Amino acid sequence: MSDDVKAGLLVIGDEILSGRTEDKNISYLATWLNEAGIQLAEVRVVPDIEGEIADAVNALRARYDYVFTTGGIGPTHDDITVDSIAAAFGVPVVTHKEAYARMEAYYGAENFTPARQRMARVPAGGELVDNPVSIAPGIRIENVFILAGVPKIMQAMLEDLRPLLKGGRKVWTQALTIHVAESKIADGLGALQAAHGGVSIGSYPFYHAGVGAQVVIRSPDQAAVSTAMEALRTFCRENAFATEGPTEIE
């Protein structure tokens, strides 16, 4: 892999798109991946429709080093992620013997219902991702990792993947909060960006506790981030703009 290792995330579920459930996995996964030297480059949210899931998986896995999916691997009829990803790879769905044995031992034969048995199904060729929280595993097939949608379970599954992922360059990030209307710093930020081509400078306005903007500087080059941040602080001092920070963002 090159120095820049990128990933895509596919968030699956009608409940996300309807607003009934708030997604809490994107931010966590982006931070976790960056620590591993992998950049989350794209996020898509799709409904529980097999064709749309399959199309999105195929698009993402062709574009990025890794693809992660969250949601749709539970015991109910609308948990169709396994079927959809099997369709994307053009393989059948099979019962994974080890997954079946683990869950039967966990639940007990009398409580290992047909619904729970669904969670032992994998696309043919899939490997298990451990789930230390509730036993039902995630799945790896080629560069696609099929994870639970429940944040606590998703986070636990990620730790099982850490040794399998090859990272590249970590992106370093610093943020400075500036207590002035964003329009007053726009020209200065444009000039800073032009002068510091090795970094990305983003401005994110806020309107709580006064008006201002958080300016975020990112780059795989830690020294370049520090240099650009010092230039930003100088700009603020010269214009008597009140600031807070800078802070390191993981």
C-alpha positions in Angstrom: 0.0 0.0 0.0 1.1 3.6 -0.5 1.7 6.1 2.3 -1.9 7.2 1.9 -4.3 4.5 3.0 -7.9 5.3 2.7 -11.2 3.7 3.8 -14.9 4.1 3.0 -17.8 3.6 5.4 -21.2 2.3 4.4 -23.9 3.0 7.1 -26.8 0.7 6.5 -30.3 1.1 7.8 -33.7 2.7 7.2 -33.7 3.8 10.8 -30.7 6.1 10.1 -32.3 7.7 7.1 -35.6 8.2 8.8 -34.0 10.0 11.7 -35.3 7.5 14.3 -31.7 6.5 15.1 -28.8 8.8 15.3 -25.6 7.4 13.9 -22.8 7.5 16.5 -20.2 5.4 14.6 -18.9 7.8 11.9 -16.9 10.0 14.3 -15.6 7.2 16.3 -14.5 5.2 13.3 -12.8 8.2 11.7 -10.8 8.9 14.8 -9.9 5.3 15.3 -8.8 4.9 11.7 -6.6 8.0 11.8 -4.8 6.7 14.8 -4.1 3.6 12.7 -2.8 5.7 9.8 -5.9 5.2 7.7 -8.0 8.1 6.5 -11.8 7.8 6.2 -12.3 9.3 2.8 -16.0 8.7 2.1 -19.2 7.8 4.0 -22.5 6.7 2.4 -25.8 6.0 4.0 -28.1 3.5 2.3 -31.5 2.0 3.1 -32.2 -1.7 3.7 -32.4 -2.5 0.0 -30.2 -5.3 -1.3 -29.4 -3.8 -4.6 -28.4 -0.4 -3.2 -26.2 -2.0 -0.5 -24.5 -4.2 -3.1 -23.9 -1.4 -5.5 -22.5 0.9 -2.8 -20.2 -1.9 -1.5 -18.8 -2.6 -5.0 -18.2 1.1 -5.6 -16.4 1.6 -2.3 -14.3 -1.5 -2.4 -13.0 -0.7 -5.8 -12.0 2.8 -4.7 -10.5 2.4 -1.3 -8.1 0.1 0.5 -10.6 -0.8 3.1 -14.4 -0.7 3.4 -16.4 -0.9 6.7 -20.1 -1.4 6.9 -22.2 -0.9 10.0 -25.7 -2.2 10.7 -28.0 -4.9 9.4 -26.4 -8.0 10.8 -28.9 -8.8 13.5 -31.5 -11.6 13.8 -34.5 -10.0 12.1 -35.9 -10.2 8.6 -34.8 -6.7 7.7 -31.1 -7.5 8.6 -30.0 -8.1 5.0 -26.4 -6.9 5.0 -24.9 -10.4 4.8 -27.2 -11.3 1.8 -26.5 -7.9 0.1 -22.7 -8.2 0.4 -22.8 -11.8 -0.8 -24.6 -10.5 -3.8 -22.0 -7.8 -4.3 -19.3 -10.4 -4.4 -21.3 -12.9 -6.4 -21.1 -15.6 -3.8 -23.8 -17.6 -1.9 -24.7 -17.1 1.8 -23.5 -20.0 3.9 -23.7 -20.9 7.6 -20.3 -20.5 9.2 -19.7 -23.6 11.4 -17.5 -21.9 13.9 -19.9 -19.0 14.3 -22.8 -21.4 14.7 -21.0 -23.4 17.4 -19.9 -20.3 19.3 -23.5 -18.9 19.4 -25.1 -22.2 20.3 -22.7 -22.6 23.2 -23.4 -19.0 24.3 -27.2 -19.1 24.1 -27.7 -22.8 24.8 -29.3 -25.1 22.3 -32.8 -24.5 23.7 -32.4 -20.7 23.2 -30.6 -20.8 20.0 -33.6 -19.9 17.9 -33.8 -19.7 14.1 -33.7 -15.9 14.4 -30.4 -16.1 16.3 -29.1 -18.8 13.9 -29.3 -16.1 11.1 -26.4 -14.4 12.7 -24.1 -17.3 11.9 -24.6 -16.7 8.2 -21.7 -15.3 6.1 -21.0 -14.6 2.5 -19.0 -17.7 1.3 -15.3 -17.2 2.0 -16.0 -14.7 4.8 -13.9 -14.8 8.0 -15.1 -14.0 11.4 -14.5 -10.8 13.3 -14.7 -11.4 17.1 -17.5 -9.8 19.1 -16.6 -9.9 22.8 -19.8 -8.0 23.8 -22.6 -10.2 22.5 -20.9 -13.1 20.7 -22.5 -12.7 17.2 -19.5 -12.1 15.0 -18.7 -9.5 12.4 -17.3 -10.7 9.0 -14.4 -10.0 6.8 -14.4 -10.7 3.1 -11.5 -9.5 1.1 -11.1 -5.7 2.0 -14.7 -5.4 3.4 -15.4 -5.5 7.1 -19.0 -6.1 8.1 -19.6 -4.7 11.6 -22.5 -4.2 13.9 -24.4 -1.0 14.1 -24.7 -0.9 17.9 -21.8 1.5 18.8 -20.5 -0.5 21.8 -20.4 -3.7 19.7 -18.9 -2.0 16.7 -16.1 -0.5 18.8 -15.3 -3.9 20.3 -15.2 -5.5 16.9 -12.7 -2.9 15.7 -10.1 -3.9 18.3 -10.1 -7.4 16.8 -9.2 -5.9 13.4 -6.3 -3.7 14.6 -3.6 -6.3 13.8 -5.1 -6.9 10.3 -5.0 -3.3 9.0 -1.9 -1.8 7.4 -1.8 1.9 8.0 0.0 4.7 6.2 0.6 8.2 7.3 -1.3 9.6 10.2 -2.9 13.0 9.6 -2.0 15.6 12.3 -4.6 18.1 13.2 -4.7 21.3 15.2 -7.6 23.6 15.9 -7.8 27.3 16.9 -11.0 28.9 18.1 -11.4 32.5 16.9 -14.0 34.7 18.5 -14.9 36.8 15.5 -17.4 36.5 12.6 -16.1 34.1 9.9 -16.5 36.8 7.3 -13.8 38.8 8.9 -11.2 36.0 8.7 -12.1 34.7 5.3 -9.6 36.6 3.2 -6.8 35.9 5.7 -7.5 32.2 5.7 -7.4 32.2 1.9 -4.0 33.8 2.0 -2.8 31.4 4.6 -4.0 28.4 2.5 -2.2 29.8 -0.5 1.0 30.2 1.5 0.9 26.8 3.1 0.1 24.3 0.3 1.1 21.3 2.3 -1.8 21.6 4.7 -5.6 21.7 4.6 -7.2 24.6 6.4 -10.9 24.4 7.2 -13.2 27.0 8.9 -16.3 25.9 10.9 -18.5 28.8 12.2 -20.4 28.6 15.4 -23.2 30.8 16.9 -23.4 29.6 20.5 -21.6 31.5 23.3 -21.1 34.3 20.8 -20.1 34.3 17.2 -16.9 32.8 15.9 -15.2 30.0 14.0 -13.0 27.0 14.7 -10.2 26.8 12.2 -8.8 23.3 11.7 -5.4 22.7 10.1 -4.6 19.1 8.9 -1.6 17.4 7.2 0.4 14.2 7.3 3.4 16.6 8.0 3.3 17.5 11.7 5.8 20.3 11.3 3.8 21.9 8.5 0.7 21.9 10.7 2.7 23.7 13.5 4.1 26.2 11.0 0.7 27.0 9.5 -0.9 27.3 13.0 1.8 29.8 14.1 1.1 31.8 11.0 -2.7 31.7 11.8 -2.0 32.9 15.4 0.2 35.7 14.1 -2.6 36.8 11.8 -5.0 36.8 14.7 -2.7 38.8 17.0 -2.1 41.4 14.2 -5.8 41.9 13.9 -6.6 41.7 17.6 -8.9 38.7 17.2 -9.5 36.8 20.5 -8.6 33.2 20.3 -8.6 29.9 22.3 -6.1 27.2 21.7 -4.6 25.8 19.6 -5.6 22.2 20.6 -4.4 18.9 19.2 -7.2 16.8 17.7 -6.8 13.1 17.4 
